[in-house]
Amino acid sequence: MKRLQLIIATAMCTFGCALLACGFVAHPLGEIHHSVLIAFGEILTFSGSLIGIDYKYRYKE
């Protein structure tokens, strides 16, 4: 299960970085629209929660 979570989190981070790269080449060039930044933040939050929540409860003291 942990391996699947890491694969999904890595894929989502890669997709988020690709989304940012697409934002640079879309019109107007060099400007990332705020909706792309919001989507990227939500992707990172979700992928972080996949890793962080499992880590917290698996290694609880």
C-alpha positions as CSV (number, residue, x, y, z in Angstrom):
1,M,0.0,0.0,0.0
2,K,2.8,2.4,0.9
3,R,4.5,1.8,-2.5
4,L,1.2,2.6,-4.3
5,Q,0.9,5.8,-2.4
6,L,4.4,6.9,-3.3
7,I,3.8,6.1,-7.0
8,I,0.6,8.1,-7.0
9,A,2.2,11.0,-5.2
10,T,5.2,11.0,-7.5
11,A,2.9,10.9,-10.6
12,M,0.8,13.8,-9.2
13,C,3.9,15.9,-8.6
14,T,5.1,15.2,-12.1
15,F,1.7,16.1,-13.5
16,G,1.7,19.3,-11.5
17,C,5.2,20.3,-12.8
18,A,4.1,19.5,-16.3
19,L,1.0,21.7,-15.7
20,L,3.3,24.6,-14.7
21,A,5.5,24.1,-17.8
22,C,2.4,24.2,-20.0
23,G,1.4,27.4,-18.3
24,F,4.7,29.0,-19.4
25,V,4.2,28.2,-23.1
26,A,0.6,29.1,-23.3
27,H,-0.6,32.5,-24.4
28,P,0.6,35.0,-22.9
29,L,4.1,33.6,-22.9
30,G,6.0,33.5,-19.6
31,E,2.9,34.2,-17.5
32,I,1.3,31.5,-15.4
33,H,-2.4,32.0,-14.8
34,H,-3.5,32.0,-11.2
35,S,-5.8,29.0,-11.8
36,V,-2.8,26.9,-12.8
37,L,-1.0,27.9,-9.6
38,I,-4.1,27.0,-7.5
39,A,-4.4,23.7,-9.3
40,F,-0.7,23.0,-8.7
41,G,-1.0,23.8,-5.0
42,E,-4.0,21.5,-4.6
43,I,-2.1,18.7,-6.4
44,L,0.9,19.1,-4.0
45,T,-1.4,19.3,-1.0
46,F,-3.2,16.1,-2.0
47,S,0.0,14.2,-2.8
48,G,1.6,15.4,0.5
49,S,-1.4,14.2,2.4
50,L,-1.1,10.8,0.8
51,I,2.4,10.5,2.2
52,G,2.1,12.5,5.4
53,I,-1.0,11.1,6.9
54,D,0.1,7.5,6.3
55,Y,3.5,8.3,7.8
56,K,2.0,9.9,10.9
57,Y,-0.2,7.0,11.8
58,R,2.2,4.2,10.7
59,Y,5.1,5.6,12.9
60,K,3.0,6.9,15.8
61,E,4.9,6.9,19.1
